[in-house]
């Protein structure tokens, strides 16, 4: 589901090549829903309205170059919108976007609906 943003990819490359220390992620990690999916260079258009708020995500141990969420992400009282993807941020004072991705299928929600991503369904892979 998720792809590295350019800043994160460059940080991993520099750290794994001995050029710089990897900048630690400030927990908790938060997942934002977007109505227009971002790119490696630019964030998507984040959902606004209703009771929408970014949700905290945690992960199981990585295996085989992949890691999956170990919690469900639940967004209640959503505004009417079509969710196309996610952006993932750390919790620094000015949050840093580290990952992004499109949903396997866009989802239209009505005002007041709940939108969920099941535990284990949010994955990140490096290969």
N, CA, C and O atoms as a MOPAC input file, in Angstrom:
PM7 MOZYME 1SCF
protein

 N      0.81800 1    -1.18700 1     0.00000 1
 C      0.00000 1     0.00000 1     0.00000 1
 C      0.86000 1     1.24800 1     0.00000 1
 O      0.55200 1     2.20200 1    -0.71500 1
 N      1.92800 1     1.27000 1     0.78000 1
 C      2.66200 1     2.51900 1     0.96700 1
 C      3.97500 1     2.54500 1     0.19100 1
 O      4.62500 1     1.51900 1    -0.00800 1
 N      4.34300 1     3.74700 1    -0.24000 1
 C      5.57800 1     4.00000 1    -0.97100 1
 C      6.39300 1     5.04500 1    -0.21800 1
 O      5.83200 1     5.88200 1     0.49000 1
 N      7.69800 1     5.00100 1    -0.36800 1
 C      8.56700 1     5.99300 1     0.26900 1
 C      8.45400 1     7.34600 1    -0.41200 1
 O      8.37200 1     7.42900 1    -1.63700 1
 N      8.44900 1     8.39800 1     0.38300 1
 C      8.55600 1     9.73500 1    -0.19400 1
 C     10.03000 1     9.99200 1    -0.47500 1
 O     10.88900 1     9.32200 1     0.09800 1
 N     10.33300 1    10.92300 1    -1.32300 1
 C     11.71300 1    11.18400 1    -1.74700 1
 C     12.63800 1    11.50900 1    -0.57800 1
 O     13.75600 1    10.99900 1    -0.51600 1
 N     12.18300 1    12.35100 1     0.34900 1
 C     13.02200 1    12.72600 1     1.49300 1
 C     13.39800 1    11.49400 1     2.31200 1
 O     14.54600 1    11.35700 1     2.73300 1
 N     12.44000 1    10.60200 1     2.53900 1
 C     12.69700 1     9.38400 1     3.32000 1
 C     13.62900 1     8.44100 1     2.55200 1
 O     14.54300 1     7.86300 1     3.14000 1
 N     13.40600 1     8.28700 1     1.26700 1
 C     14.27300 1     7.42800 1     0.46000 1
 C     15.71300 1     7.92400 1     0.49600 1
 O     16.64300 1     7.13100 1     0.64900 1
 N     15.89700 1     9.22800 1     0.35600 1
 C     17.24900 1     9.79500 1     0.40500 1
 C     17.89500 1     9.59200 1     1.76800 1
 O     19.09200 1     9.31700 1     1.84900 1
 N     17.11700 1     9.72300 1     2.84100 1
 C     17.65300 1     9.51800 1     4.19100 1
 C     18.09200 1     8.07100 1     4.39300 1
 O     19.14100 1     7.82200 1     4.98700 1
 N     17.30500 1     7.12000 1     3.91000 1
 C     17.67300 1     5.70800 1     4.02600 1
 C     18.91000 1     5.38400 1     3.19400 1
 O     19.79200 1     4.65400 1     3.64500 1
 N     18.97100 1     5.92000 1     1.99500 1
 C     20.13700 1     5.67900 1     1.14300 1
 C     21.41100 1     6.24500 1     1.76800 1
 O     22.44500 1     5.57600 1     1.78800 1
 N     21.33900 1     7.46900 1     2.27300 1
 C     22.51500 1     8.09000 1     2.88900 1
 C     22.95300 1     7.32100 1     4.13100 1
 O     24.14700 1     7.10900 1     4.34200 1
 N     21.99500 1     6.90500 1     4.95200 1
 C     22.32900 1     6.17500 1     6.17800 1
 C     22.90600 1     4.80000 1     5.86000 1
 O     23.88500 1     4.38500 1     6.48100 1
 N     22.31400 1     4.09000 1     4.90300 1
 C     22.79600 1     2.74300 1     4.58700 1
 C     24.09700 1     2.76300 1     3.79700 1
 O     24.72200 1     1.72000 1     3.60500 1
 N     24.51400 1     3.95000 1     3.33400 1
 C     25.78200 1     4.09800 1     2.61200 1
 C     26.86400 1     4.73100 1     3.48900 1
 O     27.96000 1     5.02800 1     3.01500 1
 N     26.54800 1     4.93400 1     4.77100 1
 C     27.52200 1     5.49900 1     5.69600 1
 C     27.76100 1     6.99100 1     5.51600 1
 O     28.75700 1     7.51200 1     6.01900 1
 N     26.88400 1     7.68500 1     4.82000 1
 C     27.06900 1     9.11000 1     4.57300 1
 C     26.47400 1     9.98700 1     5.66000 1
 O     26.91700 1    11.11900 1     5.85500 1
 N     25.47200 1     9.47600 1     6.37300 1
 C     24.79300 1    10.26600 1     7.39900 1
 C     24.05100 1     9.33300 1     8.33300 1
 O     23.74800 1     8.19400 1     7.97800 1
 N     23.76000 1     9.81900 1     9.52000 1
 C     22.92900 1     9.05700 1    10.44900 1
 C     21.46900 1     9.16500 1    10.00700 1
 O     21.03900 1    10.20200 1     9.50200 1
 N     20.72600 1     8.09700 1    10.20200 1
 C     19.31100 1     8.12600 1     9.85300 1
 C     18.55700 1     8.99400 1    10.85800 1
 O     18.72300 1     8.81500 1    12.06400 1
 N     17.73400 1     9.92900 1    10.38800 1
 C     16.95500 1    10.76100 1    11.31800 1
 C     15.80700 1     9.94700 1    11.92600 1
 O     14.88600 1     9.52900 1    11.22300 1
 N     15.87700 1     9.73500 1    13.21600 1
 C     14.88100 1     8.90200 1    13.90100 1
 C     13.46800 1     9.44900 1    13.71600 1
 O     13.25400 1    10.65700 1    13.62200 1
 N     12.53100 1     8.54000 1    13.66700 1
 C     11.12000 1     8.88600 1    13.56000 1
 C     10.61400 1     9.25900 1    14.95100 1
 O     10.88400 1     8.55700 1    15.92500 1
 N      9.89200 1    10.34600 1    15.03500 1
 C      9.27000 1    10.74500 1    16.29600 1
 C      7.88300 1    10.11900 1    16.36400 1
 O      7.00500 1    10.43000 1    15.55800 1
 N      7.69900 1     9.22800 1    17.34500 1
 C      6.41500 1     8.55000 1    17.51700 1
 C      5.42900 1     9.48000 1    18.21700 1
 O      5.83800 1    10.43500 1    18.87800 1
 N      4.15000 1     9.21000 1    18.07600 1
 C      3.55900 1     8.13600 1    17.29000 1
 C      3.48100 1     8.49200 1    15.80800 1
 O      3.45400 1     9.66100 1    15.42600 1
 N      3.44800 1     7.44500 1    14.99100 1
 C      3.28000 1     7.61300 1    13.55000 1
 C      1.78300 1     7.74900 1    13.28500 1
 O      0.97800 1     7.01200 1    13.85400 1
 N      1.41000 1     8.69600 1    12.41500 1
 C      0.00300 1     8.99700 1    12.12500 1
 C     -0.28900 1     8.77900 1    10.64700 1
 O      0.55600 1     9.04700 1     9.79200 1
 N     -1.48100 1     8.29500 1    10.35600 1
 C     -1.91800 1     8.08400 1     8.97300 1
 C     -3.02100 1     9.08000 1     8.63900 1
 O     -4.04200 1     9.15600 1     9.32200 1
 N     -2.79300 1     9.83900 1     7.57800 1
 C     -3.76000 1    10.79800 1     7.05900 1
 C     -4.45400 1    10.19500 1     5.84700 1
 O     -3.81600 1     9.53200 1     5.02900 1
 N     -5.75200 1    10.42100 1     5.73100 1
 C     -6.49100 1    10.01100 1     4.53600 1
 C     -6.46300 1    11.15000 1     3.53400 1
 O     -6.51100 1    12.31800 1     3.91800 1
 N     -6.38400 1    10.81500 1     2.24800 1
 C     -6.33900 1    11.84200 1     1.20600 1
 C     -7.40600 1    11.59000 1     0.14900 1
 O     -7.81100 1    10.45600 1    -0.10600 1
 N     -7.84600 1    12.69300 1    -0.45700 1
 C     -8.84700 1    12.61900 1    -1.52400 1
 C     -8.21000 1    12.75300 1    -2.90200 1
 O     -8.87300 1    12.54700 1    -3.91800 1
 N     -6.94000 1    13.09300 1    -2.93600 1
 C     -6.12700 1    13.08200 1    -4.15400 1
 C     -4.77500 1    12.54400 1    -3.71000 1
 O     -4.09800 1    13.16200 1    -2.88700 1
 N     -4.38000 1    11.40200 1    -4.24600 1
 C     -3.17300 1    10.72700 1    -3.79600 1
 C     -1.93400 1    11.52900 1    -4.15700 1
 O     -1.81000 1    12.04600 1    -5.26700 1
 N     -1.01100 1    11.62200 1    -3.19200 1
 C      0.22500 1    12.35200 1    -3.39400 1
 C      1.22000 1    11.58400 1    -4.24500 1
 O      0.91600 1    10.53200 1    -4.80700 1
 N      2.40800 1    12.14100 1    -4.32000 1
 C      3.51800 1    11.53100 1    -5.04700 1
 C      4.69800 1    11.43700 1    -4.10300 1
 O      4.60100 1    11.83000 1    -2.94000 1
 N      5.80700 1    10.92000 1    -4.59300 1
 C      7.01600 1    10.85600 1    -3.77200 1
 C      7.49500 1    12.24700 1    -3.38500 1
 O      8.17600 1    12.40500 1    -2.37300 1
 N      7.15100 1    13.24600 1    -4.17000 1
 C      7.61700 1    14.60800 1    -3.92400 1
 C      6.58800 1    15.52900 1    -3.26800 1
 O      6.96100 1    16.55600 1    -2.70000 1
 N      5.30000 1    15.18200 1    -3.33500 1
 C      4.26400 1    16.09700 1    -2.83400 1
 C      3.15400 1    15.32300 1    -2.13000 1
 O      2.73900 1    14.26400 1    -2.60100 1
 N      2.66900 1    15.85000 1    -0.99900 1
 C      1.57900 1    15.17400 1    -0.28200 1
 C      0.27500 1    15.22800 1    -1.05200 1
 O      0.09000 1    16.05300 1    -1.94700 1
 N     -0.62200 1    14.32900 1    -0.68200 1
 C     -1.95400 1    14.33100 1    -1.25600 1
 C     -2.80600 1    15.42100 1    -0.62200 1
 O     -2.32900 1    16.19300 1     0.21100 1
 N     -4.06000 1    15.47500 1    -1.02100 1
 C     -5.00500 1    16.44000 1    -0.47500 1
 C     -5.70600 1    15.77400 1     0.70800 1
 O     -6.51900 1    14.86700 1     0.52900 1
 N     -5.38200 1    16.23300 1     1.91300 1
 C     -5.90600 1    15.57800 1     3.11900 1
 C     -7.39400 1    15.86400 1     3.30700 1
 O     -7.87800 1    16.95900 1     3.02100 1
 N     -8.09900 1    14.85200 1     3.79300 1
 C     -9.51600 1    14.97700 1     4.14200 1
 C     -9.65300 1    16.05300 1     5.21600 1
 O     -8.79700 1    16.17000 1     6.09300 1
 N    -10.71500 1    16.82800 1     5.14900 1
 C    -11.03200 1    17.80100 1     6.19100 1
 C    -12.52800 1    17.75000 1     6.46500 1
 O    -13.31200 1    17.36700 1     5.59800 1
 N    -12.91400 1    18.13300 1     7.66300 1
 C    -14.31800 1    18.20800 1     8.01900 1
 C    -14.77700 1    17.04300 1     8.86500 1
 O    -14.01200 1    16.11700 1     9.13400 1
 N    -16.03100 1    17.09300 1     9.28300 1
 C    -16.56700 1    16.06500 1    10.17300 1
 C    -15.70900 1    15.99200 1    11.42400 1
 O    -15.22500 1    17.01500 1    11.90800 1
 N    -15.52000 1    14.80000 1    11.94600 1
 C    -14.62500 1    14.59500 1    13.09400 1
 C    -13.31000 1    13.96600 1    12.64600 1
 O    -12.57500 1    13.39600 1    13.45300 1
 N    -13.02200 1    14.07600 1    11.34000 1
 C    -11.80300 1    13.46900 1    10.79900 1
 C    -10.56900 1    13.93800 1    11.55600 1
 O    -10.41300 1    15.12600 1    11.83900 1
 N     -9.69200 1    12.98800 1    11.87900 1
 C     -8.39200 1    13.27600 1    12.47500 1
 C     -7.44500 1    12.15100 1    12.08500 1
 O     -7.85900 1    10.99900 1    11.95700 1
 N     -6.18200 1    12.48500 1    11.89700 1
 C     -5.18300 1    11.45300 1    11.61100 1
 C     -5.20500 1    10.40600 1    12.73000 1
 O     -5.44000 1    10.72500 1    13.89500 1
 N     -4.95300 1     9.14500 1    12.34700 1
 C     -4.97000 1     8.04600 1    13.30700 1
 C     -3.56900 1     7.48800 1    13.52200 1
 O     -2.74500 1     7.45700 1    12.60800 1
 N     -3.32200 1     7.04800 1    14.75700 1
 C     -2.03500 1     6.44900 1    15.11300 1
 C     -1.97200 1     5.02400 1    14.59600 1
 O     -2.92800 1     4.25900 1    14.72300 1
 N     -0.82200 1     4.67300 1    14.00500 1
 C     -0.61800 1     3.31900 1    13.49900 1
 C      0.58800 1     2.69900 1    14.19400 1
 O      1.57000 1     3.38400 1    14.48300 1
 N      0.50600 1     1.40900 1    14.45700 1
 C      1.63700 1     0.63100 1    14.94600 1
 C      1.76200 1    -0.58400 1    14.04400 1
 O      0.83800 1    -0.93100 1    13.30900 1
 N      2.92400 1    -1.22600 1    14.11500 1
 C      3.23300 1    -2.30600 1    13.18600 1
 C      3.71900 1    -3.55400 1    13.91400 1
 O      4.30300 1    -3.47200 1    14.99500 1
 N      3.47100 1    -4.70600 1    13.30600 1
 C      4.06300 1    -5.96700 1    13.74300 1
 C      5.53900 1    -5.94700 1    13.34600 1
 O      5.97800 1    -5.02400 1    12.65900 1
 N      6.29700 1    -6.93700 1    13.76100 1
 C      7.71600 1    -7.01200 1    13.40400 1
 C      7.86400 1    -7.19600 1    11.89600 1
 O      7.07300 1    -7.90500 1    11.27600 1
 N      8.88200 1    -6.55400 1    11.30300 1
 C      9.09300 1    -6.74000 1     9.86500 1
 C      9.56000 1    -8.16000 1     9.55700 1
 O     10.19600 1    -8.81800 1    10.38000 1
 N      9.23000 1    -8.61100 1     8.36000 1
 C      9.62700 1    -9.94000 1     7.91000 1
 C      9.72800 1    -9.93800 1     6.39400 1
 O      8.82400 1    -9.45300 1     5.71300 1
 N     10.81400 1   -10.47300 1     5.86000 1
 C     10.95600 1   -10.59900 1     4.41600 1
 C     10.93800 1    -9.28400 1     3.67400 1
 O     10.53200 1    -9.22900 1     2.51400 1
 N     11.37700 1    -8.21400 1     4.33600 1
 C     11.40800 1    -6.90900 1     3.68700 1
 C     10.07600 1    -6.19000 1     3.68400 1
 O      9.90500 1    -5.20000 1     2.97100 1
 N      9.11800 1    -6.68000 1     4.48200 1
 C      7.79500 1    -6.06900 1     4.53400 1
 C      7.35700 1    -5.91900 1     5.98400 1
 O      7.80500 1    -6.65600 1     6.86300 1
 N      6.47600 1    -4.95300 1     6.21900 1
 C      5.92400 1    -4.74400 1     7.55500 1
 C      4.44500 1    -4.40700 1     7.39500 1
 O      4.05800 1    -3.72000 1     6.45000 1
 N      3.61800 1    -4.89400 1     8.32900 1
 C      2.17200 1    -4.67500 1     8.25000 1
 C      1.65400 1    -4.09800 1     9.56200 1
 O      2.20800 1    -4.34400 1    10.63400 1
 N      0.59100 1    -3.33400 1     9.45100 1
 C     -0.03000 1    -2.75900 1    10.64400 1
 C     -0.52400 1    -3.87600 1    11.55800 1
 O     -0.88000 1    -4.96200 1    11.10200 1
 N     -0.53700 1    -3.58700 1    12.85800 1
 C     -1.10700 1    -4.54900 1    13.80100 1
 C     -2.28400 1    -3.94600 1    14.56200 1
 O     -2.68500 1    -4.45400 1    15.60900 1
 N     -2.83100 1    -2.86300 1    14.02500 1
 C     -4.04100 1    -2.23400 1    14.56700 1
 C     -4.93800 1    -1.83400 1    13.40300 1
 O     -4.46400 1    -1.57600 1    12.29700 1
 N     -6.22200 1    -1.78800 1    13.66400 1
 C     -7.15300 1    -1.24600 1    12.66800 1
 C     -7.11800 1     0.27400 1    12.78000 1
 O     -7.00800 1     0.82000 1    13.87800 1
 N     -7.21200 1     0.94100 1    11.65800 1
 C     -7.32800 1     2.40100 1    11.64000 1
 C     -8.79900 1     2.72000 1    11.42300 1
 O     -9.39100 1     2.28800 1    10.43400 1
 N     -9.39000 1     3.47200 1    12.34000 1
 C    -10.81500 1     3.76700 1    12.26900 1
 C    -11.02900 1     5.26500 1    12.35500 1
 O    -10.63800 1     5.91100 1    13.32700 1
 N    -11.64900 1     5.80100 1    11.33200 1
 C    -11.94800 1     7.23400 1    11.23300 1
 C    -13.46000 1     7.37000 1    11.33000 1
 O    -14.18400 1     6.90900 1    10.44700 1
 N    -13.94400 1     8.00400 1    12.40300 1
 C    -15.38500 1     8.11200 1    12.62200 1
 C    -15.91000 1     9.47800 1    12.19100 1
 O    -15.15800 1    10.44500 1    12.06700 1
 N    -17.21500 1     9.52700 1    11.96800 1
 C    -17.90500 1    10.76500 1    11.60200 1
 C    -17.18300 1    11.50600 1    10.47200 1
 O    -16.87400 1    12.69300 1    10.57500 1
 N    -16.92800 1    10.76400 1     9.39400 1
 C    -16.22600 1    11.32500 1     8.23800 1
 C    -17.09300 1    12.35500 1     7.52500 1
 O    -18.32000 1    12.30000 1     7.60300 1
 N    -16.45100 1    13.30100 1     6.82300 1
 C    -17.20200 1    14.17400 1     5.93000 1
 C    -17.49900 1    13.40700 1     4.63700 1
 O    -16.86700 1    12.38500 1     4.37400 1
 N    -18.42800 1    13.87200 1     3.84500 1
 C    -18.68500 1    13.26100 1     2.54200 1
 C    -17.45700 1    13.49300 1     1.66600 1
 O    -17.04000 1    14.63400 1     1.46900 1
 N    -16.87900 1    12.41900 1     1.14200 1
 C    -15.68500 1    12.53400 1     0.29900 1
 C    -15.39200 1    11.18800 1    -0.34500 1
 O    -16.04300 1    10.18700 1    -0.04600 1
 N    -14.39600 1    11.17600 1    -1.23800 1
 C    -13.88400 1     9.93000 1    -1.79500 1
 C    -12.42700 1     9.81500 1    -1.39000 1
 O    -11.59500 1    10.63100 1    -1.78700 1
 N    -12.12300 1     8.80200 1    -0.59900 1
 C    -10.76300 1     8.56200 1    -0.12200 1
 C    -10.01500 1     7.77100 1    -1.18700 1
 O    -10.45600 1     6.70000 1    -1.60100 1
 N     -8.87500 1     8.31000 1    -1.62800 1
 C     -8.09300 1     7.64900 1    -2.67700 1
 C     -6.79000 1     7.05200 1    -2.15900 1
 O     -6.22200 1     6.16300 1    -2.79400 1
 N     -6.30700 1     7.53400 1    -1.00200 1
 C     -5.03600 1     7.04500 1    -0.51200 1
 C     -4.70900 1     7.54700 1     0.87700 1
 O     -5.56400 1     8.07100 1     1.59100 1
 N     -3.44000 1     7.37200 1     1.24600 1
 C     -2.95900 1     7.75500 1     2.57800 1
 C     -1.61800 1     8.47000 1     2.47400 1
 O     -0.86500 1     8.28100 1     1.51900 1
 N     -1.34000 1     9.28400 1     3.46600 1
 C     -0.01600 1     9.84700 1     3.70600 1
 C      0.33000 1     9.49900 1     5.14200 1
 O     -0.53100 1     9.56400 1     6.01900 1
 N      1.57900 1     9.13100 1     5.39300 1
 C      2.02200 1     8.74000 1     6.73300 1
 C      3.01300 1     9.76900 1     7.25100 1
 O      3.96400 1    10.13400 1     6.56000 1
 N      2.78400 1    10.23100 1     8.46600 1
 C      3.59100 1    11.29000 1     9.07900 1
 C      4.13600 1    10.85200 1    10.43100 1
 O      3.53800 1    10.02000 1    11.11300 1
 N      5.27500 1    11.42100 1    10.81000 1
 C      5.74500 1    11.25600 1    12.17600 1
 C      5.08800 1    12.33700 1    13.02700 1
 O      4.20300 1    13.04900 1    12.55100 1
 N      5.51300 1    12.46500 1    14.28500 1
 C      4.87400 1    13.42500 1    15.19000 1
 C      5.81900 1    14.51400 1    15.67200 1
 O      5.70800 1    14.97400 1    16.80900 1
 N      6.75500 1    14.93300 1    14.81000 1
 C      7.58800 1    16.07300 1    15.17200 1
 C      6.71100 1    17.31500 1    15.23000 1
 O      5.55900 1    17.28400 1    14.79700 1
 N      7.24700 1    18.40500 1    15.76300 1
 C      6.48300 1    19.65100 1    15.86400 1
 C      5.92800 1    20.05600 1    14.50400 1
 O      4.79200 1    20.52300 1    14.41100 1
 N      6.71200 1    19.88300 1    13.46200 1
 C      6.24200 1    20.03700 1    12.08500 1
 C      6.31400 1    18.63700 1    11.47900 1
 O      7.37900 1    18.22700 1    11.01700 1
 N      5.19900 1    17.89300 1    11.46800 1
 C      5.23500 1    16.48800 1    11.04700 1
 C      5.89200 1    16.28000 1     9.68100 1
 O      5.66500 1    17.02900 1     8.73000 1
 N      6.71500 1    15.23200 1     9.62500 1
 C      7.42700 1    14.87100 1     8.39900 1
 C      6.68300 1    13.72600 1     7.71800 1
 O      6.45000 1    12.68000 1     8.32400 1
 N      6.31200 1    13.93100 1     6.45500 1
 C      5.66900 1    12.87500 1     5.65900 1
 C      6.74700 1    11.90400 1     5.22100 1
 O      7.75100 1    12.31300 1     4.63800 1
 N      6.55200 1    10.62500 1     5.49500 1
 C      7.56900 1     9.61900 1     5.20100 1
 C      7.11900 1     8.58000 1     4.17500 1
 O      7.94300 1     8.06100 1     3.42200 1
 N      5.83900 1     8.27400 1     4.13700 1
 C      5.30000 1     7.27000 1     3.22000 1
 C      3.99000 1     7.79200 1     2.63600 1
 O      3.35500 1     8.67800 1     3.20900 1
 N      3.59900 1     7.24500 1     1.51400 1
 C      2.31700 1     7.57800 1     0.88600 1
 C      1.86000 1     6.37800 1     0.07500 1
 O      2.65100 1     5.47700 1    -0.20200 1
 N      0.59700 1     6.36100 1    -0.30300 1
 C      0.13600 1     5.28400 1    -1.16200 1
 C     -1.32000 1     5.40700 1    -1.52300 1
 O     -2.10200 1     6.04800 1    -0.82100 1
 N     -1.67100 1     4.78500 1    -2.62300 1
 C     -3.06100 1     4.73700 1    -3.07500 1
 C     -3.74900 1     3.52900 1    -2.45300 1
 O     -3.11700 1     2.50100 1    -2.21200 1
 N     -5.03600 1     3.65800 1    -2.19900 1
 C     -5.82700 1     2.50200 1    -1.77600 1
 C     -5.94700 1     1.55100 1    -2.97000 1
 O     -5.80200 1     1.97000 1    -4.11800 1
 N     -6.20800 1     0.28900 1    -2.69900 1
 C     -6.40400 1    -0.65900 1    -3.80400 1
 C     -7.65600 1    -0.28400 1    -4.60400 1
 O     -7.75500 1    -0.58800 1    -5.79200 1
 N     -8.59600 1     0.37000 1    -3.94700 1
 C     -9.78700 1     0.90400 1    -4.61800 1
 C    -10.24600 1     2.13000 1    -3.83400 1
 O    -10.31900 1     2.08900 1    -2.60600 1
 N    -10.55300 1     3.21000 1    -4.53000 1
 C    -11.07000 1     4.40400 1    -3.85900 1
 C    -12.37200 1     4.06400 1    -3.15900 1
 O    -13.11100 1     3.17600 1    -3.58400 1
 N    -12.64400 1     4.78900 1    -2.07500 1
 C    -13.85900 1     4.52900 1    -1.29600 1
 C    -14.61300 1     5.83200 1    -1.06900 1
 O    -14.07600 1     6.77200 1    -0.48300 1
 N    -15.86400 1     5.88700 1    -1.53600 1
 C    -16.71900 1     7.04700 1    -1.30700 1
 C    -17.43800 1     6.85600 1     0.02300 1
 O    -18.05100 1     5.81700 1     0.26800 1
 N    -17.35200 1     7.88000 1     0.88200 1
 C    -18.02900 1     7.83500 1     2.17100 1
 C    -19.01800 1     8.99800 1     2.25200 1
 O    -18.79700 1    10.06300 1     1.67500 1
 N    -20.08700 1     8.77500 1     2.96400 1
 C    -21.09500 1     9.81300 1     3.20200 1
 C    -20.79100 1    10.52200 1     4.51100 1
 O    -20.08500 1     9.98200 1     5.36200 1
 N    -21.31700 1    11.72100 1     4.67500 1
 C    -21.15000 1    12.44700 1     5.92200 1
 C    -21.63900 1    11.57900 1     7.08100 1
 O    -22.73500 1    11.02100 1     7.03600 1
 N    -20.80500 1    11.47600 1     8.12100 1
 C    -21.15600 1    10.68800 1     9.29500 1
 C    -20.69900 1     9.25100 1     9.24400 1
 O    -20.74400 1     8.56500 1    10.26600 1
 N    -20.25300 1     8.75800 1     8.07700 1
 C    -19.79000 1     7.36700 1     7.95500 1
 C    -18.50100 1     7.14300 1     8.74100 1
 O    -17.80900 1     8.08600 1     9.12500 1
 N    -18.20300 1     5.86700 1     8.96800 1
 C    -16.92300 1     5.43700 1     9.53100 1
 C    -16.11900 1     4.80200 1     8.40400 1
 O    -16.64700 1     4.00400 1     7.63000 1
 N    -14.84100 1     5.15700 1     8.31400 1
 C    -13.93300 1     4.57700 1     7.32500 1
 C    -12.88000 1     3.79700 1     8.09700 1
 O    -12.31000 1     4.31500 1     9.05700 1
 N    -12.61200 1     2.55600 1     7.69000 1
 C    -11.64000 1     1.72300 1     8.40800 1
 C    -10.66500 1     1.04700 1     7.45700 1
 O    -10.99600 1     0.72000 1     6.31800 1
 N     -9.45800 1     0.85100 1     7.96100 1
 C     -8.44800 1     0.02800 1     7.29900 1
 C     -8.13800 1    -1.08500 1     8.29000 1
 O     -7.66800 1    -0.81700 1     9.39600 1
 N     -8.39200 1    -2.31600 1     7.90800 1
 C     -8.25200 1    -3.45100 1     8.81700 1
 C     -6.80300 1    -3.66800 1     9.24800 1
 O     -5.86400 1    -3.37700 1     8.50700 1
 N     -6.64900 1    -4.18300 1    10.46100 1
 C     -5.33400 1    -4.56800 1    10.95200 1
 C     -4.68100 1    -5.52900 1     9.95700 1
 O     -5.32200 1    -6.47200 1     9.49200 1
 N     -3.42500 1    -5.29700 1     9.63500 1
 C     -2.70100 1    -6.13400 1     8.68400 1
 C     -2.86300 1    -5.72800 1     7.23700 1
 O     -2.13500 1    -6.21700 1     6.37400 1
 N     -3.80800 1    -4.83700 1     6.95200 1
 C     -4.05800 1    -4.42500 1     5.57000 1
 C     -3.17800 1    -3.27300 1     5.11600 1
 O     -3.04500 1    -3.03500 1     3.91600 1
 N     -2.57800 1    -2.55900 1     6.05100 1
 C     -1.68400 1    -1.43800 1     5.72600 1
 C     -0.27600 1    -1.99700 1     5.76000 1
 O      0.21400 1    -2.38100 1     6.82100 1
 N      0.38800 1    -2.04600 1     4.59800 1
 C      1.71900 1    -2.65800 1     4.51700 1
 C      2.72100 1    -1.73600 1     3.85500 1
 O      2.37100 1    -0.87400 1     3.04800 1
 N      3.98300 1    -1.94000 1     4.21900 1
 C      5.09700 1    -1.23200 1     3.60000 1
 C      6.15100 1    -2.26800 1     3.24100 1
 O      6.41400 1    -3.18500 1     4.01900 1
 N      6.75800 1    -2.12500 1     2.05900 1
 C      7.73200 1    -3.09800 1     1.59400 1
 C      8.95000 1    -2.40300 1     1.03100 1
 O      8.83600 1    -1.40500 1     0.31900 1
 N     10.11300 1    -2.93000 1     1.34900 1
 C     11.37000 1    -2.51100 1     0.72900 1
 C     11.94300 1    -3.72800 1     0.02300 1
 O     12.01700 1    -4.80900 1     0.60700 1
 N     12.34200 1    -3.56300 1    -1.20900 1
 C     12.93100 1    -4.69800 1    -1.93500 1
 C     14.08700 1    -4.24400 1    -2.77500 1
 O     14.71100 1    -5.05600 1    -3.45800 1

